[in-house]
Amino acid sequence: MKYTIKLILLALALLAVSFAAGCGSLGIGKEVVATVNGEKIFSDELTQSVDEMKANYEKQGVDFSGDRGTDLMESLRKDVLEQMINNKLMLQEGKKLGSLTAEQIQETIKPFKERFPSEEEYQKFLSQIKVSEEDAAYILNLQDKLTREVPVASEEEVRKYYEENKEMMAQPEQLQVRHILFFVDEGDKGYPVQHTDAEAKIMAEDAIAQLKQGKDFAELATEKSEDSGTRPNGGLFTFAEGEAVEAFSQAAQVLKDGEFTPAPVKTEYGYHVIKREKIIAAGTEPFEQVQQQLTEQLTNQAKETRFNQFMMEAKSNSNIVNKLDEGKEGNSSNE
């Protein structure tokens, strides 16, 4: 089990783990499927999390019918319980560091919270993963305390990694564009902004009209685009063949450098206005261009190793009972 630095909440989101502090009436009078240092995980908590994970897989086309489906469900149930045990142990270890004040909770959670476009989206996320802001703060604080002293990867380490993995730095031919996106979502897609098809198309047509009047594309993208990933960079988006949806890619390919689409381009996301910037030839990315990214990557790997080591030690020193897989969890004992 890897405890990925700063991505613990993503694991929680996928598994929708209900910690004891926030599970309401779950577990009352139900079968205990695991204990972590005396804290119980109940069968109905596990069933709820498994059902939600199964639904996510089914949306991706996984078939749970027949004998194969039975085997998949058994494996899924074990994996989800394992994750619930790990998450509960992380929370316990986080609380051993001492209580966090309300101010400290907000300070700890702030970097993660800032990834969301609005307070509403952030609260919606917490609701979906069934974990309180306080519990999330304890886990993130534990990660930070354990990895704070891990040194940043040196230039020598980074250059050595670069030279040994040059094939990974190969870059295919790419097309660089800017785009402005207006989502089409009538409440059934979960996009951060909702518009009807007609509304989004009119907004895209208005953007094109402003561009024809001389408005700077990057400036307009920063002001109007609803794609939070590219908006801060003036809608800049670089992609290789197969990396963009077909309608978007085709519309960009037929443009000349400096041209923008004369009409809105419809994709599964909504309506785009696209400006072609340039073709970037295939080649190997130079060291200077990837140095910062590789430094962060290697530093994070070292932090993950440190955190994993700590959690494995904590697990071996804990009293964990996993009734789906007894005998494999730490100092297991029967209850």
CORZI-V878392 format. One record per residue. N is the residue number from 0. RES is the residue in one letter. PHI is phi in whole degrees, 0 to 359 (none if undefined). OMEGA is omega in whole degrees, 0 to 359 (999 if undefined). D_LAST is the distance of its C-alpha to the last C-alpha in Angstrom with 2 decimals. Layout:
N/RES/PHI/OMEGA/D_LAST ; N/RES/PHI/OMEGA/D_LAST
This chain:
0/M/none/176/24.78 ; 1/K/260/178/27.79 ; 2/Y/257/189/27.75 ; 3/T/292/183/31.34 ; 4/I/299/175/33.21 ; 5/K/64/178/34.30 ; 6/L/244/179/33.12 ; 7/I/301/183/29.51 ; 8/L/293/176/30.60 ; 9/L/292/176/31.98 ; 10/A/299/178/28.62 ; 11/L/296/180/27.27 ; 12/A/296/182/30.26 ; 13/L/291/185/29.68 ; 14/L/261/181/26.04 ; 15/A/49/183/26.44 ; 16/V/288/176/23.06 ; 17/S/260/176/22.18 ; 18/F/287/184/20.74 ; 19/A/302/183/18.92 ; 20/A/292/185/22.18 ; 21/G/230/187/24.17 ; 22/C/261/174/22.28 ; 23/G/57/183/23.77 ; 24/S/272/180/22.41 ; 25/L/301/173/20.26 ; 26/G/94/183/16.68 ; 27/I/294/178/17.45 ; 28/G/73/183/15.97 ; 29/K/256/180/14.85 ; 30/E/290/175/12.03 ; 31/V/272/181/9.64 ; 32/V/258/178/10.57 ; 33/A/197/171/9.62 ; 34/T/227/179/8.94 ; 35/V/234/184/11.71 ; 36/N/51/177/11.73 ; 37/G/92/178/9.89 ; 38/E/279/187/12.13 ; 39/K/265/169/11.04 ; 40/I/243/186/13.02 ; 41/F/263/184/13.72 ; 42/S/299/182/15.28 ; 43/D/287/172/18.64 ; 44/E/298/180/18.88 ; 45/L/297/181/18.42 ; 46/T/300/179/20.86 ; 47/Q/299/181/23.38 ; 48/S/293/178/23.43 ; 49/V/296/180/23.72 ; 50/D/299/180/26.51 ; 51/E/291/177/28.36 ; 52/M/294/178/28.21 ; 53/K/301/179/29.35 ; 54/A/298/177/32.22 ; 55/N/296/179/33.27 ; 56/Y/295/181/33.42 ; 57/E/297/177/35.38 ; 58/K/296/179/37.89 ; 59/Q/268/175/38.45 ; 60/G/97/179/39.21 ; 61/V/286/183/36.01 ; 62/D/261/181/35.95 ; 63/F/256/181/32.66 ; 64/S/272/175/34.39 ; 65/G/72/182/34.27 ; 66/D/297/179/32.16 ; 67/R/297/179/32.34 ; 68/G/296/178/31.01 ; 69/T/297/178/27.99 ; 70/D/295/179/27.28 ; 71/L/298/181/27.95 ; 72/M/294/178/25.52 ; 73/E/296/179/22.68 ; 74/S/294/180/23.61 ; 75/L/296/180/24.04 ; 76/R/299/179/20.66 ; 77/K/294/181/19.02 ; 78/D/295/181/21.53 ; 79/V/294/179/21.10 ; 80/L/296/177/17.33 ; 81/E/303/179/18.06 ; 82/Q/293/178/20.70 ; 83/M/297/177/18.66 ; 84/I/297/180/16.17 ; 85/N/298/181/19.34 ; 86/N/294/179/21.05 ; 87/K/294/178/18.37 ; 88/L/295/178/18.32 ; 89/M/300/180/22.12 ; 90/L/296/177/22.25 ; 91/Q/298/180/20.13 ; 92/E/295/178/22.44 ; 93/G/297/181/25.41 ; 94/K/285/176/24.70 ; 95/K/293/181/24.45 ; 96/L/284/180/28.16 ; 97/G/114/182/28.96 ; 98/S/288/175/29.87 ; 99/L/258/175/32.47 ; 100/T/285/178/35.36 ; 101/A/303/180/36.62 ; 102/E/293/179/39.44 ; 103/Q/293/177/37.24 ; 104/I/299/181/35.11 ; 105/Q/294/179/38.35 ; 106/E/294/181/39.73 ; 107/T/290/185/36.67 ; 108/I/277/187/36.51 ; 109/K/306/181/40.31 ; 110/P/300/178/40.83 ; 111/F/289/182/38.41 ; 112/K/300/183/39.82 ; 113/E/291/177/43.31 ; 114/R/285/183/42.58 ; 115/F/265/183/42.81 ; 116/P/290/182/46.28 ; 117/S/203/176/45.64 ; 118/E/298/180/43.37 ; 119/E/298/180/42.91 ; 120/E/294/179/41.64 ; 121/Y/296/180/39.23 ; 122/Q/295/178/37.75 ; 123/K/297/179/37.58 ; 124/F/297/179/35.56 ; 125/L/300/179/33.02 ; 126/S/295/182/32.76 ; 127/Q/293/183/32.24 ; 128/I/272/175/29.42 ; 129/K/57/176/27.63 ; 130/V/226/181/27.30 ; 131/S/284/176/29.12 ; 132/E/300/180/31.90 ; 133/E/296/180/30.19 ; 134/D/296/178/27.02 ; 135/A/300/180/29.34 ; 136/A/296/180/31.33 ; 137/Y/297/180/28.44 ; 138/I/292/180/27.65 ; 139/L/295/178/31.37 ; 140/N/295/177/31.95 ; 141/L/299/179/29.34 ; 142/Q/301/183/31.12 ; 143/D/296/182/34.46 ; 144/K/296/184/33.66 ; 145/L/286/187/32.27 ; 146/T/249/185/35.16 ; 147/R/300/185/38.03 ; 148/E/270/178/39.43 ; 149/V/292/184/39.42 ; 150/P/289/175/43.18 ; 151/V/293/179/45.08 ; 152/A/303/182/46.00 ; 153/S/284/178/49.46 ; 154/E/300/179/52.47 ; 155/E/298/179/52.59 ; 156/E/295/182/49.02 ; 157/V/293/180/49.76 ; 158/R/296/178/53.08 ; 159/K/299/178/51.59 ; 160/Y/298/180/48.98 ; 161/Y/300/183/51.83 ; 162/E/294/182/54.01 ; 163/E/278/184/51.27 ; 164/N/228/184/50.27 ; 165/K/299/180/53.64 ; 166/E/297/179/53.05 ; 167/M/283/180/50.34 ; 168/M/268/179/53.02 ; 169/A/296/184/55.29 ; 170/Q/236/178/56.24 ; 171/P/290/175/57.79 ; 172/E/301/183/60.67 ; 173/Q/232/176/59.52 ; 174/L/247/179/61.12 ; 175/Q/257/181/60.90 ; 176/V/226/164/61.37 ; 177/R/239/178/60.87 ; 178/H/213/176/59.65 ; 179/I/238/184/59.18 ; 180/L/242/171/56.59 ; 181/F/237/185/56.42 ; 182/F/293/167/53.33 ; 183/V/250/182/53.69 ; 184/D/202/180/50.74 ; 185/E/259/177/51.16 ; 186/G/96/184/47.57 ; 187/D/241/184/46.02 ; 188/K/242/180/45.39 ; 189/G/78/176/43.58 ; 190/Y/290/184/46.24 ; 191/P/293/179/46.66 ; 192/V/230/182/50.10 ; 193/Q/245/173/51.27 ; 194/H/218/168/54.81 ; 195/T/287/178/56.43 ; 196/D/302/182/58.19 ; 197/A/296/181/61.55 ; 198/E/297/182/60.51 ; 199/A/296/180/59.13 ; 200/K/295/179/62.23 ; 201/I/297/179/64.57 ; 202/M/296/178/62.78 ; 203/A/292/178/63.13 ; 204/E/295/177/66.79 ; 205/D/295/178/67.38 ; 206/A/298/178/65.91 ; 207/I/297/178/68.31 ; 208/A/299/179/71.18 ; 209/Q/294/178/70.40 ; 210/L/294/179/70.30 ; 211/K/295/178/73.68 ; 212/Q/273/175/75.02 ; 213/G/106/179/74.07 ; 214/K/296/178/70.62 ; 215/D/292/186/68.72 ; 216/F/297/182/65.92 ; 217/A/298/179/63.38 ; 218/E/295/180/64.11 ; 219/L/292/178/63.74 ; 220/A/298/179/60.45 ; 221/T/297/182/59.07 ; 222/E/280/195/60.22 ; 223/K/247/188/59.42 ; 224/S/297/179/56.96 ; 225/E/260/174/53.56 ; 226/D/273/185/51.99 ; 227/S/295/181/50.09 ; 228/G/287/183/49.66 ; 229/T/250/184/53.42 ; 230/R/304/182/54.96 ; 231/P/299/180/54.81 ; 232/N/256/178/56.87 ; 233/G/67/178/59.47 ; 234/G/79/184/57.86 ; 235/L/293/183/58.07 ; 236/F/213/180/56.25 ; 237/T/241/184/56.70 ; 238/F/214/174/55.60 ; 239/A/261/180/56.27 ; 240/E/303/178/56.93 ; 241/G/87/183/54.03 ; 242/E/264/177/52.25 ; 243/A/239/179/53.72 ; 244/V/300/192/53.85 ; 245/E/302/183/56.93 ; 246/A/298/179/59.04 ; 247/F/295/182/58.57 ; 248/S/299/181/59.38 ; 249/Q/297/180/62.45 ; 250/A/296/180/63.85 ; 251/A/288/184/63.53 ; 252/Q/297/186/65.05 ; 253/V/278/178/68.31 ; 254/L/283/170/68.99 ; 255/K/266/179/71.17 ; 256/D/306/179/70.06 ; 257/G/93/180/70.44 ; 258/E/273/172/70.54 ; 259/F/237/184/68.15 ; 260/T/295/182/67.50 ; 261/P/285/178/70.23 ; 262/A/220/179/67.87 ; 263/P/301/179/64.14 ; 264/V/255/183/61.90 ; 265/K/269/172/59.28 ; 266/T/231/179/55.88 ; 267/E/295/181/52.49 ; 268/Y/271/182/51.87 ; 269/G/156/181/55.11 ; 270/Y/251/180/58.60 ; 271/H/246/163/59.47 ; 272/V/246/189/62.61 ; 273/I/238/173/62.84 ; 274/K/241/178/65.13 ; 275/R/277/178/65.53 ; 276/E/262/183/65.71 ; 277/K/192/172/66.07 ; 278/I/268/175/65.00 ; 279/I/254/185/63.07 ; 280/A/296/177/63.99 ; 281/A/293/179/61.48 ; 282/G/167/177/60.83 ; 283/T/264/179/58.47 ; 284/E/296/180/57.31 ; 285/P/293/183/58.83 ; 286/F/304/183/56.67 ; 287/E/299/182/57.81 ; 288/Q/284/184/56.70 ; 289/V/251/185/53.09 ; 290/Q/303/182/52.69 ; 291/Q/297/180/50.96 ; 292/Q/298/180/48.58 ; 293/L/291/177/47.70 ; 294/T/299/178/47.29 ; 295/E/296/181/44.73 ; 296/Q/298/182/42.98 ; 297/L/291/178/42.73 ; 298/T/294/179/41.75 ; 299/N/296/177/38.92 ; 300/Q/297/178/37.75 ; 301/A/294/178/37.68 ; 302/K/293/179/35.71 ; 303/E/297/178/33.16 ; 304/T/300/179/32.84 ; 305/R/298/182/32.32 ; 306/F/292/179/29.67 ; 307/N/299/179/27.83 ; 308/Q/299/179/27.88 ; 309/F/298/183/26.44 ; 310/M/291/176/23.56 ; 311/M/294/177/22.76 ; 312/E/294/179/22.75 ; 313/A/298/181/20.56 ; 314/K/293/182/18.06 ; 315/S/291/180/18.15 ; 316/N/262/182/17.60 ; 317/S/255/175/14.65 ; 318/N/261/185/10.90 ; 319/I/241/176/10.38 ; 320/V/243/177/7.93 ; 321/N/245/187/10.41 ; 322/K/284/173/9.63 ; 323/L/270/183/13.42 ; 324/D/208/186/13.93 ; 325/E/299/177/11.08 ; 326/G/97/183/12.60 ; 327/K/251/187/15.17 ; 328/E/257/172/13.86 ; 329/G/49/176/14.70 ; 330/N/273/185/12.60 ; 331/S/294/174/9.58 ; 332/S/212/180/6.51 ; 333/N/274/178/3.78 ; 334/E/238/999/0.00
